[in-house]
């Protein structure tokens, strides 16, 4: 979906296809037929933007076979779909029964992450519509904050290894920027990469992103602002986005998503409601507001919100202070917040969107609804058929469309 901003530029709205995980090119083509085109038809649009997720095998098939790439482009056109952005964060296995920490591998210290993202950039340059010259790819925010728990060695050893990996990651991103420069020289298409801050990662917040991105020093490498992650970390959207602008960090794209919010986590009924969202596939990093007093054993005055790697950990004993609100990294449908006593962080999304595209010039022109957790919702909230999922995604996009038009953007045919 395209919108005309009051400044005359075009803002793109898409939805991310990682909600329909597929590992192969055949699987991607089936997604377009079975899911993406039906969503477009529900919205009554001749053209719908999608943010493709291409797993390793699908990306390799496309980058090594020009006929396959031409075939995908043709299929997109036949089904009234267009691609200006890719989700390059998950590498493979995003539809597995248990993803958890696996989604952070390979990280940016592993050459395979650089090679995979280079392949994605080449694919995207070929898929961009004829009248669009700029594409975006969101990616892992360097690495998980520590060497993963299953890795061997002492805590000191693991700390030294993660510091080394972060330095290697920054060097890899500089190499990527050079490759993207060469790609533009070759194709005339400009592709940019956005590190996507996420709780638990080396780059957990927008604030954490400023130092590494300014040290890389290339406008090809910027930030992807995911509004669920922003809210989970209790960041104020206006403060965060103003700081990025002041530092000269480019917002390459924004993922429009909402986190799970519990205002009174001390209450038994609230904990019971939260427990229904603790599930085995994805990590649901949970944070307590920094306004809460320290929990048992915590150091007073610790900066920022306190948290756990997963929601079930937060619900155990006194793992988190419970006298102030909690938020969990669980992408809940934009149009359907959970029932009381829980809610979503949709107000954070609205505030961020106002700052991103509500001013005299948009801070980003690529927006992507990213609710990949439909089948991880509590059983009674999950879509039971393909048609119900399409209805839900269309409703999310309709809400996002209305928010944009309320900000003065005009929907284009």
C-alpha positions in Angstrom: 0.0 0.0 0.0 1.3 3.4 -0.9 0.6 6.8 0.7 1.4 10.3 -0.4 3.0 12.3 2.4 2.2 16.0 2.6 5.8 16.7 1.5 5.0 14.9 -1.8 7.1 11.7 -1.0 5.7 8.2 -1.1 5.4 6.2 2.1 5.0 2.4 1.8 3.0 0.1 4.1 3.5 -3.7 4.0 3.0 -6.7 6.2 5.8 -9.1 6.9 5.5 -12.7 5.6 7.4 -14.3 8.4 3.9 -15.0 9.8 3.8 -17.6 7.0 7.2 -19.2 7.5 8.6 -21.2 4.5 12.2 -22.4 4.0 12.1 -22.9 0.2 11.3 -20.9 -2.9 8.3 -23.2 -3.6 7.1 -22.3 -0.1 7.4 -18.6 -0.8 5.4 -18.9 -4.0 2.7 -20.8 -2.1 2.6 -18.0 0.4 1.8 -15.5 -2.3 -1.1 -17.6 -3.6 -2.5 -18.8 -0.3 -2.0 -15.8 2.0 -0.8 -12.6 0.5 -3.2 -12.3 -2.5 -6.2 -13.1 -0.3 -5.2 -10.3 2.1 -5.0 -7.9 -0.8 -8.4 -8.9 -2.0 -9.9 -8.4 1.5 -8.6 -4.9 1.5 -10.0 -4.2 -1.9 -6.7 -3.0 -3.3 -5.2 -3.6 -6.7 -1.7 -3.5 -5.1 -0.5 -4.7 -1.7 3.0 -4.3 -0.2 4.6 -7.3 1.5 7.8 -7.5 3.5 9.2 -10.8 2.3 11.0 -13.1 4.7 13.4 -15.3 2.7 15.1 -18.1 4.6 18.6 -19.1 3.6 17.7 -21.8 1.1 15.1 -19.6 -0.6 17.5 -16.7 -0.9 20.3 -18.9 -2.3 17.9 -20.3 -4.9 17.0 -16.8 -6.0 20.5 -15.4 -6.1 22.0 -18.3 -8.0 19.2 -18.7 -10.5 18.3 -15.6 -12.5 15.3 -17.4 -14.0 13.9 -18.2 -10.6 14.3 -14.6 -9.6 12.5 -13.4 -12.7 9.8 -16.0 -12.0 9.3 -14.6 -8.4 9.1 -11.1 -9.8 6.5 -12.2 -12.3 4.5 -14.0 -9.7 4.4 -10.9 -7.5 3.1 -8.8 -10.4 0.5 -11.3 -11.3 -0.9 -11.4 -7.8 -0.9 -7.6 -7.3 1.9 -7.6 -4.8 5.0 -5.5 -4.5 8.2 -5.7 -2.4 10.3 -2.7 -1.2 11.5 -4.3 2.1 12.7 -7.6 3.4 13.0 -9.0 6.9 16.5 -10.3 7.1 16.5 -11.0 10.9 15.6 -14.8 11.0 18.1 -16.9 9.0 16.2 -20.2 8.9 13.9 -22.4 10.9 11.5 -19.6 11.9 8.6 -22.0 11.6 10.2 -24.6 13.9 8.4 -25.9 16.9 11.1 -24.2 19.1 12.9 -21.1 17.8 13.9 -19.3 21.0 17.6 -18.4 21.0 18.2 -19.9 17.5 16.8 -16.8 15.9 20.0 -14.9 16.8 22.3 -17.3 14.8 24.3 -16.7 12.8 25.1 -13.3 14.2 27.1 -10.5 12.5 30.4 -12.0 13.6 29.7 -15.0 11.5 30.6 -14.6 7.8 27.4 -16.4 6.8 25.3 -13.5 8.1 27.2 -11.1 5.8 26.9 -13.5 2.8 23.2 -14.0 3.5 22.4 -10.3 3.8 24.4 -9.6 0.7 22.3 -12.2 -1.2 19.1 -10.6 0.2 20.2 -7.2 -1.1 20.8 -8.5 -4.5 17.4 -10.2 -4.6 15.7 -7.1 -3.4 17.4 -4.9 -6.0 15.8 -7.2 -8.6 12.4 -7.3 -7.0 11.8 -3.5 -6.5 9.0 -2.1 -8.6 10.2 -0.3 -11.8 9.3 3.1 -10.3 11.0 2.5 -6.9 14.8 2.9 -6.5 15.1 2.4 -2.8 14.8 -0.8 -0.7 15.3 -1.7 2.9 16.3 -4.8 4.9 15.9 -5.2 8.7 18.5 -7.4 10.4 19.8 -8.8 13.7 21.2 -6.1 16.1 24.8 -7.4 16.0 24.4 -10.4 18.3 22.7 -11.7 21.4 24.1 -9.9 24.5 26.1 -12.9 25.6 27.5 -16.0 24.1 24.5 -18.3 24.2 23.8 -20.2 27.5 24.7 -23.6 26.0 28.2 -22.4 24.8 31.1 -23.6 26.9 33.6 -21.6 29.1 33.6 -19.5 32.2 31.6 -16.2 32.4 34.8 -14.2 31.8 35.6 -16.3 28.8 32.2 -15.8 27.4 32.3 -12.0 28.1 35.6 -11.7 26.2 34.3 -13.7 23.3 31.2 -11.5 22.9 33.3 -8.3 22.9 35.4 -9.8 20.2 32.3 -10.8 18.2 30.9 -7.3 18.5 34.1 -5.8 17.0 34.0 -8.4 14.2 30.3 -7.6 13.6 31.0 -3.9 13.1 33.7 -4.7 10.6 31.3 -7.0 8.7 28.7 -4.2 8.5 31.3 -1.9 7.0 32.0 -4.5 4.4 28.3 -4.8 3.7 28.1 -1.0 3.2 30.8 -1.2 0.5 29.0 -4.1 -1.2 25.8 -2.1 -1.2 27.6 0.9 -2.8 28.8 -1.5 -5.5 25.3 -2.9 -6.0 23.9 0.6 -6.6 26.6 1.3 -9.1 25.6 -1.9 -10.9 21.8 -1.8 -10.7 20.9 1.8 -9.9 19.0 0.6 -6.9 19.8 1.8 -3.4 19.5 -0.8 -0.6 19.9 0.1 3.1 20.1 -2.1 6.1 18.5 -1.4 9.5 19.7 -2.9 12.7 16.6 -3.9 14.7 17.1 -3.3 18.5 15.6 -6.1 20.5 15.5 -6.8 24.2 18.4 -9.1 25.2 20.6 -8.2 22.3 23.9 -6.3 22.2 21.8 -3.5 20.7 18.8 -3.7 23.0 17.4 -0.1 22.6 17.6 2.8 20.2 20.0 4.4 22.7 22.3 1.3 22.4 22.2 1.6 18.6 23.7 5.1 18.4 27.3 4.3 19.2 27.8 1.3 16.9 25.9 3.0 14.0 27.8 6.2 14.3 31.1 4.3 14.5 30.3 2.4 11.3 29.8 5.8 9.8 27.9 4.9 6.6 24.4 6.0 5.7 23.7 2.5 4.2 23.6 1.1 7.7 20.9 2.6 9.9 18.2 1.4 12.3 14.9 -0.4 12.1 12.5 0.8 14.8 10.3 -2.0 15.9 7.5 -0.4 18.1 7.0 -3.6 20.1 10.6 -3.8 21.0 10.6 0.0 21.7 7.7 -0.4 24.1 9.0 -3.6 25.8 12.1 -1.6 26.8 9.8 1.2 28.1 11.4 3.7 25.7 9.6 6.9 25.1 9.1 7.1 21.3 9.6 10.9 21.0 12.8 10.9 23.1 14.2 7.9 21.3 13.5 9.2 17.8 14.7 12.7 18.6 18.0 11.2 19.9 18.4 9.2 16.7 17.8 12.3 14.6 20.3 14.3 16.7 22.9 11.6 16.3 22.3 11.5 12.5 21.2 7.8 12.6 18.9 7.0 9.7 15.6 5.2 10.4 15.7 2.8 7.5 12.3 1.3 8.2 9.9 0.8 11.1 8.0 -2.4 12.1 4.6 -1.6 13.4 3.9 -4.0 16.2 2.5 -4.0 19.8 3.8 -5.7 23.0 1.9 -7.3 25.8 1.3 -4.9 28.7 0.4 -5.8 32.3 -0.3 -2.8 34.5 -0.5 -4.7 37.8 1.6 -7.8 37.6 1.4 -8.4 41.4 -2.3 -9.5 41.1 -2.9 -13.3 40.8 -5.4 -12.8 38.0 -2.9 -10.8 36.0 -0.2 -13.5 36.4 -2.7 -16.1 35.3 -3.5 -14.1 32.2 0.2 -13.6 31.4 0.8 -17.3 31.8 -1.5 -18.0 28.9 1.0 -16.2 26.6 4.0 -18.2 27.8 4.6 -20.6 25.0 7.4 -22.8 23.7 8.2 -21.4 20.2 9.5 -17.9 20.6 11.4 -15.9 23.3 9.2 -13.4 25.0 11.6 -11.2 26.8 9.9 -9.5 29.7 10.8 -6.1 31.3 9.6 -4.4 34.5 9.2 -0.6 34.4 12.3 1.2 35.8 10.0 3.0 38.2 9.7 -0.2 40.3 11.8 -0.5 43.4 14.6 -3.2 43.2 13.6 -6.8 43.5 15.2 -9.1 46.1 19.0 -9.2 45.5 19.0 -6.4 42.9 21.4 -3.5 43.1 19.5 -0.3 43.9 19.8 2.3 41.2 20.4 -0.1 38.3 19.8 1.8 35.1 16.9 0.9 32.8 14.1 -1.6 33.1 14.9 -5.0 34.7 14.1 -8.1 32.8 14.1 -11.8 32.0 14.8 -13.6 28.8 11.4 -15.2 28.7 7.9 -14.7 30.1 7.8 -18.0 32.0 11.0 -16.9 33.9 9.4 -13.6 34.8 6.4 -15.4 36.4 8.6 -17.5 38.7 8.8 -16.2 42.2 10.3 -12.7 42.5 12.4 -12.8 39.3 11.1 -9.3 38.6 9.8 -6.5 40.8 6.0 -6.6 40.5 5.0 -3.2 41.9 5.2 -1.5 38.5 4.0 -2.5 35.0 5.5 -5.3 33.0 5.8 -5.6 29.2 6.5 -8.7 27.3 8.0 -9.1 23.8 4.9 -10.8 22.4 3.7 -9.3 19.1 -0.1 -9.1 19.7 -2.4 -8.3 16.8 -2.7 -4.5 16.4 -6.5 -4.4 16.1 -7.2 -7.0 18.8 -5.5 -6.2 22.2 -5.8 -9.0 24.8 -8.8 -9.0 27.2 -8.5 -7.4 30.6 -6.6 -7.4 32.9 -4.0 -7.2 30.1 -3.7 -4.8 27.2 -1.3 -3.9 24.4 1.2 -1.1 23.8 -0.7 0.2 20.8 -0.5 3.8 22.2 3.3 3.5 21.9 2.9 2.5 18.3 0.7 5.5 17.6 3.1 7.9 19.3 6.0 6.5 17.3 4.1 6.7 14.1 3.2 10.3 14.7 6.9 11.1 15.1 8.0 9.0 12.2 5.6 10.2 9.5 3.4 12.9 11.1 5.9 15.8 10.7 6.8 18.0 7.8 9.0 15.2 6.4 8.9 11.5 7.1 11.7 10.0 9.1 11.2 6.8 7.2 9.3 5.8 4.1 9.1 2.0 4.8 6.5 0.8 7.3 5.9 -2.9 8.0 3.2 -4.6 10.1 5.0 -7.5 11.8 2.7 -9.7 13.8 4.3 -13.2 13.4 2.8 -14.7 16.5 -0.7 -15.4 15.4 -0.2 -19.2 15.9 1.5 -18.7 19.2 -1.4 -16.8 20.8 -3.4 -18.6 23.5 -5.4 -21.4 21.7 -8.7 -19.6 21.9 -7.3 -16.5 20.2 -5.6 -18.3 17.3 -7.0 -18.3 13.8 -8.5 -21.8 13.1 -8.4 -21.5 9.3 -6.4 -19.8 6.6 -9.3 -17.4 5.9 -9.4 -16.3 9.5 -5.7 -15.5 9.4 -6.2 -13.4 6.3 -9.1 -11.6 7.9 -6.8 -10.7 10.9 -3.9 -9.5 8.8 -6.2 -7.4 6.7 -7.7 -5.9 9.9 -4.2 -5.0 11.1 -3.4 -3.3 7.8 -6.7 -1.4 7.8 -5.9 -0.1 11.3 -2.4 1.0 10.2 -3.9 2.6 7.1 -6.4 4.6 9.2 -3.6 5.8 11.5 -1.7 7.1 8.4 -4.6 8.9 6.9 -5.4 10.5 10.3 -1.9 11.9 10.2 -2.6 13.6 6.8 -1.2 11.0 4.4 -3.3 10.1 1.4 -3.7 6.5 0.3 -2.7 6.0 -3.4 -4.3 3.6 -5.8 
